[in-house]
Amino acid sequence: MTLFGFLRRRRSAPVARERLKILLEYERCLVSQVDLIAVLRQEIVAVVSRHVTIDPERVQVSVDRGREHSTLAVGIEIPNANGQKAA
Amino acid sequence: MSKVIVVTSGKGGVGKTTTTAALGAALAQTGQMVAVVDFDVGLRNLDLILGAERRVVYDLINVVQGVAKLPQALIRDKRIDTLSLLPASQTRDKDALTDEGVGRVINELRERFDWVICDSPAGIERGATLAMRHADEAVIVANPEVSSVRDSDRIIGLLDSKTVMAEAGKHMPKHLLVSRFDAARAGRGEMLSIEDILEILSIPLLGIVPESEEVLRASNLGTPVTLANPATAPARAYFDAARRLNGETVPMVVPSEKKSLLDKIFGRRAA
């Protein structure tokens, strides 16, 4: 019992390996998702700006990942003409 | 055909500068023209590792800004005349480096040297992305330790997205150099094995540099480890890695220190 406990305590590398595998699988998805949102955001701003004057800072793009399907939410704030005058 | 290599890691303190100096010297020792470039603006250290700290006059930023010409800033090594250093600036702001300016200097270096080895700063900020930006190939230095392997994975992602090669849709060849490796501890399951790291990062292995007192000794002396004592384990590992970079096929071994009976009895080197 003591001998097995001793061996288990010493062999920490397999724990490191499993932790890394799980973490990196998650982080690799995360990084590519951040890139995708950035690209989507940039292109949406470009398309909308062709027709309406908007502040690129006031555009929100987010992805909500569900089990069955994911939702892409885009929020664009369009300033009113009188609002612009006041500002 | 010259080759631009970036030595990078994400994490600090894993051996990028040691590797840049050792690989640069090993390649230059074969008679090829080698330039090592320090991109760590504000925290330059490659000059110190190469023993050239008192010879720095101009630096990379001076050349990028046109204050100095490239030949004025290059410091030729006194021991290996095919090895030159382009130091980083110790005082200026890292924002003084521009993508376009760095590209111009790298192209000028390509004309003069067979190998241009860029020593990246730690992190994933501007200095690190500029160091990798114009490279043809990358050497990723990792220690057999979780945080280093995680950061290496992050850097591989950047090499595949933020470099000129990646933006042109080309695949950048990447090489893994594991440093500070302890074969005995890995064998006992106390340290990530080479197979573990290769499985996680899935890039080809360039070399295994064992943990060694010789690395500190070489840096104390301001001599690349391949020049300080070519017979030592880390030096042999770096010579093998340099040959692999050169396209040679060299069997992969973890070099170990050959200790004489006297060394074993007295337990320390008479250095």
Interface residues (C-beta under 8 A of the other chain):
Chain A: R10 R11 S12 A13 P14 A16 R17 R19 L20 K21 L23 L24 E27 R28 V31 D35
Chain B: E145 V146 V149 R150 D153 R154 G157 S161 A186 R188 G189 E190 M191 L192 S193 D196 E199 I200
